[in-house]
Every structure is written in structure tokens, then in C-alpha cells.
């Protein structure tokens, strides 16, 4: 309280003076702070005000702090130098910017020049490589020309016959006639073409006695035969038809002989004449036996040994289908191999039956007893014993239920009607044919009829009697289709038939079917076979098979083709030189005359037969590896000159044991111009491409303003007569190479894929080699075949939308294959690729070869194709089953021979490397491969294909898969 009072009174007391001092010091600090605040805050504000308002005076010249223009500022004496410096620097900066832009422009130009130079260097390298290859090709051609190990041949001097043939030597007897002493070769030069003159039977009396059906069928065949000529003066052979004669009006032998000798070109002895006596019935008589035919050849179905002149006369088959074609759908399938009856026989022997109806003795009694006077008795006894033993189902009947057909003496007569006999043979694995008991009768019409019927329905003929002369036996290997057993071995026949395996049975049945279809089935086949026999004997080649004349559609070219980088980018893979020389056509008809000397039996005993001369075939013999270096090097281009190699050495030469060649692209299209142009452009720069044939399948011509690409090789646009998928396989005359690449207009294939397929095809010329694979699957519920396109390791065919094949098969498809197959292709507008696979496998008995691709096969975004239709697969199911019936095979026996042991071969792509090498990106697992350890089939994109140890490739970079490890 005292302190408070003292404070109010001014600090009077002892403590008042210090307090005042403290208070005054605080006052001074406060004032000082306030003064500093005013100076620091208000003075800048006042200065700012004056600086912004002092220049508002009307006299601009009195302004000091206001904003001024550049010139006004420079007028200020102390900044004039700075202004001049600024202007100089600005000008220099503008000049430097202009120089910078100019330098950048020059740099850009130089970069373009560098790129152009790089391209020029690459082009120069390519030109240099091509030039080196051209030089190499020229050197090879020069060496080949100098060696001339296969000189060009000129035609021989033609043999000219004498007008009267007065100097023709006479044989001692007409029965001793052979070609060398009864045939005038001077009328048949090798280059004559084998002209044949056929007498018109209506102009001669015996023509009125001919069987009308045989006469009509013969005349129809003559009109279409390529060898028949109307100019008798140039003819090589003269043909006269004298039978089958009708018995009521048959002329007497002396009358017929006089009529033959009065023929205008008979020339006293009938040399170079062929007398044809066709039989339509089993009871046809041998009325020519007592007629003097001079030096004329005889062709008929019945001969006695004293009448038949081997190598001169011809045993022909009976003419059963005179004016009708056989119905392939009624022919039984070739499987199952074994049928109900092991063998069957029906017949009746009018003469010398003697003990045939007696009680059958045992085998022991027959063997121990004396040999019967007639082997037919032993045959009857043995066969009845086999039937009674019931070890196998057999059917033998030696007495006809109805009246037997008329027959020659000692001949077994046919029983029943033809349809009844065929039904029995369809149930028989073997068909017994017992030759006549008279050994002087070497062949009869009855035996020939039994042989015909057995082959027709697939019953394997078993002929008892080795003395028989079967039709065309000098060129046909009958042991491949029939069993010919001597009659004394009748007791061993049952054992022999049971010992034959199913494989051999099927091979014999298949060969019998081929012989029947080719030489027996129709009147045209019979007549063509007779002519082919004579032509083969005198070594004249067949007539060349015709080619389809290509009618070109005019089109404008000139559009520069740019190769699709996705199709042609092969990285470091050198595909070899692009052929800069003119397109190189495959040599034609090099084996015209060697075929008649070397391959007679092969031509006659394998499809398609001897009726056509092909410019080349995939079965032509090849030289061994060393031959090309030891005198036979014409046309060969060995890898590395023979030293071998890999990489560029391998890619720069085709190699192999076949001379150099090119291939032709055949592309079928229908009103898809943009797709077609893109596909053609992708072929630009493709090595070894000879030509592109575009099959224009539409009746509407391509647009007139359409500009076709220039791809460096000719593009031939072919107009077709109708829209047909069969046009894909027509043998156009514009195709000048053996190799054909059939490709769809919407298929995408890289150049390296195409080249790899071409190399593989050169090693398997007789097969289809392609990319998309399919297979046929068994439909268990319906017991039929199904077409399957799912990805699988079971492949049985290769689609021809992207496949290589030999032109030889184009001839066969168009002119030899049954017409019913082509008709079905036209009906469904489908299945032509299946038909081609059937054909090739039918000829070769081999499956196709699938090569792998990079899954670029189909064109993305292209218009919808026919294969996208729902009915497409149903039609292909029907096609497979129909083709099986036409070819007479079932359950996969014929189509592609596809079984678990016979799948198509699969080849690995050319980019295969060893397990330690590093693959380029995108090429891991390329192609078809399998692991060394597990042998599993690897999908090109499957992880198991990557990093596995791959088998080293062969010369074509190929690895053959085992039968369990096909590739898809």
C-alpha cells in the first residue's frame, strides 16, 4: 500500500528517481522506432507518388522520370553508347540466327544425301552381287556350251517306203511272222507320229455281219483317236474290224478271206495290217482260225497255240461295256481286304467231266493214288475237299443251276447272268479261273470274261494253268495283279492263298483295279490299248499330251511395285539372286525315245499308263551327286561350287541333284482387284520367279483403267471359258516351268517362306509341298470320312491355296482324272484342292509334305472367301466320301495313304540354328522341330519350341519327323 501511494505521488521517496530514468529511456526508444517506421514506410510512398505524378506536366521536355521511347531514351547523353551497343548486338544476333537456320538446312540436306548414299551403296552392293551371279551364270553357261555333254539333236533321215513294196522279204511261213520279217518299218519312222488308217466297214460286205453295238462303239472311238488319219498313203498301220460277227448272217471263211485280200491297201500279203476281232460274249468263236491272214496281225480274245504268234499277235480283253461307261459308285470298296469267301468258282464243263460228280476222296487218297488222266478231275476233287473241310468259307460249284453259257470244247462254261456272277465275286477274296483242258487253247473268250469280271469287282484272279496267254502279256506284269499257278499244284492252292498277307492282297487288288480301269473298262480303252501295244513294239513315242491354250486379257502395266516389308524383310537371310536374265523355261521332251526303250514296263504297269507323252514328269531319273562334277554338269548349280557351305553360300545357289530351274506362280482370282494387286506387288523381287499366270475366273473383265504392277517378270492374265475352280489346275501353255506355285489371291507368304518351300519341293518333286495342312477324320457314328481343319499333328493333305506341285499333275487332273470328280467340283464350287491331293497320292502312293510358315498365310481385312460359308465343310465331307468311291478305295486306303505310319513329312524352316546360337528376334522356335530328349512335336509359337536342342538341318535345312511326331 505504501509503494502504491508513493508511485502516485511521483515517486517521492528514495525510489522515485530511478524509475523516471527508466520511463524516459523507453519513451526515446518508442519515438525512435516510430521515426524509423515513418521514414521506411511513408518516404517510399511519397517518392513513388512524385515519381508517378511529376511527369504529368504539359511540358514533355521537363519530364525526367516518366517513361520514354527508345529514341528519347537514347537522346539521353549518358545512355547513347549503350543504345548503340544494343542495336549492334541485335543485328549480330539476327545475322547469327539466319546463319544458324542456313546451317540447319544444309545439315538436313547433307543428312538426306547421306541416306541416299547409303541406299545407293546398298543398291550398288545388290547390283554387284547380281552382277557377280550373272557372271557366274555366264561362266557356267559358257563351260556347258564348250563341254556340250548333251548336244542338240536333229531329226533323223526319214525312212520312205517303196510304192510297191517289192523288196520286202518273205518269211518261210505266215506262222513264223514276227515284226522283223512281217512288218514294214519303213512306213513307221520314229518321228512319224504313228498315223493309223481305219477301213470303213460299211464299204465291205463283212460289215453287214458285225455286231451293231461293237461296230457303233468302235466307230465312236475311231472318230476321237489322235492317231487316226484319213490319208492312207502316209499310214503306218491299217486296221480292219471283222468281229464280233453275228452267227445267222456270218460269212463263210472263204468269203471273208477273199474280202480281206481285196482290201485296197492289202498289198498281196497284208503286211502292216491289224485284224481286230472283238468279243462281247463269252461264247465268241475263233472263226479266223481257218482263214489265211498273211502277214497281218490279229487281235482277238481266243487263240490256239498254232495260231498265236508271240510278239506279233495281240490278246485283247472282251468288250463288255460297249456303249456305256462303268458306274464307279457300284464298284465295291477295296477294304476290308478279306471278304466272306476265301475263293469262289462257278462253272460247268460240258465235256470230260467223268469223275467230277463222284464221291470226293480224301487228300491222302488223291495224293497216293495214280494221277488222273485229266487235271480237271483232280481240281474238282481238291476244291470240293477244301469246301467240305470248312477251314475257310469257300464256294465252288461245278454244275450250273441254269443252262450254262455256250463255250469251246474243254472250256469251263460260265453260269448264270453277269449280275449274279458279279454279286458272288464281290463276296470273294480270290476268284478261281480254270483254263481249258485243251492245252492247245492258250486263251479263250470265256477265260478273258472271267478275268474281266474278277478285276472289275476286286476279286484277285487265281489262274490255274501257266500256259495261258493273258491280255497284253508282253507289257503287263500280271504277277502283280493275279496268281498264275500250274494245275499240278492244285493241292497246294489252299495253303498258298491263306499265306498271303493283307498288305500283299491289297496291293494286288489295287493293281488289278488299275489294269481294269486303264485297259479293259471301255471300248475307248480297249482300242487305245491295242494301238499302244503296236506303237510300243515298234518304239514310237506316244502323242504329246495337249496343253490348254491361254487367251490373254490385255492389261496395262507400269505401276511401280513396292515390296511389302512384312513379306520381304528377311533380315540377314540372303535369299539368293533375283534372276536378271530372261525367264528360263524348263527343258521339254528330253526323254521322248528313251521312254519306249527304258520305261516300257513302268509306263504300262503304273498310272496313268502309256497313252500320253508328257514334256516332263517328276519321276525322271536324277544323276548322283558326283556326276555333276565328272562330265555331266550341264545346268547344275552346286552350293559353293561343290564345296558346300552355309548362309550366303547356301542361299546363293539352288544346289541339289536337279539342274537349275524357276517356278511359275498361278493365282486364281474372282473380281477382287485390290486384293489381287496387293498380292502381285508382294511378289516383286522374288528370286527364281519365272512368270505369274493370273487365272481370271470371272466373266466380267478387269477394269480398263486398272494399272497392274511391274514386278520384274511377265504377268499373264488368262481368260477362262467359265467360272470353275478346276481352272486352277489347267495346264496352260504359258506355264513353261515344271514347278508351279498355286496360291490364292488373298494368301500372305514371305519371300523366305516361298523360297524354303521351293527348295523342299525340289527334293520331293513327286509330291505336293505346301503350307496349310488339313486331315480327314473318321466319323464313327456314320462310318464315313469327315474333313477337319483343326490344328492337329495328324495331317493328310496340303491345301493348294499355297502349295508347290509339278505341272505333270495339272495334265493328269485336267485330262486323265475321272470326269466325275471335276463335275463334283463344279457342282459344289469346292473341293478342287482335295481332288488334287487324291490324284497325287493315287499316282505316288505317298502323302504330301507340309512346310511351316510364320502364320502370315491369310490376308487380314480381305473380303470374305467361299471357305467362310457354313456349307463349306459339309460339302467337303461329301467330296471326300465321293472321291473314295470313285477311286475304289475305302477307310483311308487310297486317300493320301494316310495312317499313323504315313503322315506327311514336315520340314524345319531355314532359320534353324544350333542350340548355342542366338536367334534373331521373331525367329525363336521357327518351323517344325522336336527335342532331342523327348521327341515332341513343337508348335512354332509353342514355348517348348524355344530354347530346345534342334536337330541339325540337311542340305535344305530339313528335319524329318518320326511317324509319331508330325508337325502342325
Secondary structure, DSSP 4 states (H G I P E B T S, - for coil): -HHHHHHHTTSTTTTHHHHHHHHHHHHHHHHHHHHHHHHHHHHHHHHHHHHHHGGGSS-GGG-SSS---HHHHHHSGGGHHHHHHHHHHHHHHHHHHHHHHHHHHHHHHHHHHHHHHHHHHHHHHHHHHHHHHHHHHHHHHHHHHHH-TT----PPPPP---SS-TTPPPPS-GGG--HHHH--GGGS-TTS---EEE--GGGSGGGGGB-HHHHHHHHHHHHH-TTB-S-GGG-SEEEEEEESBPGGGPPPHHHHHHHHHTSTT-TTT-TTEEEEE--SSTT---TTTTS--TT-EEEES-EETTT--TTTSEE-----SSSS---GGGSPPS-SSS-SEEEEEE-EESS--GGGGSPPPPHHHHHHSPPPSSHHHHHHHHHHHHHHHTSS--EEESS-SSPPPP--TTPEEP-S-HHHHHHHHHTEEEEEEEPPS-TTEEE-HHHHHHHHHHHHHTPEEEEE-TT---TTTTT--GGGTEEEE-GGGGGGHHHHHHHS-HHHHHHHHHHHHHHIIIIISSHHHHHHHHHHHHHHHTTPPPPBPP-BPPEEPP-EEEEEPPPPHHHH--TT--------SPP-PPP--SSTTHHHHHSHHHHHSSTT-SS-B-S--TT-----GGGGGTT--TT---GGGGT--STHHHHT---SSS----EEEEEEESS-HHHHHHHHHTTTT-TTEEEEEEEE-SSSPPPTT-EEEE-SS-EEEEE-SS--GGGGG--BTT--SSEEEEEETTB---HHHHHHHHHHHHHSTTS-EES-EEEEEEETTTTEEEEE-S--S---EE-TTEEEEEHHHHHIIIIIS-HHHHHHHHHHT--HHHHHHHHHHHHH----EEE---S--B-TTPPPPGGGSTHHHHHHHHHHHHHHHHTT--TTSSGGG-STT-PPEEE--TT---TTSPPPTT-TT-SSEE-TTT--EE-TTSGGGSS--PPPP-TTS--PPPTT----
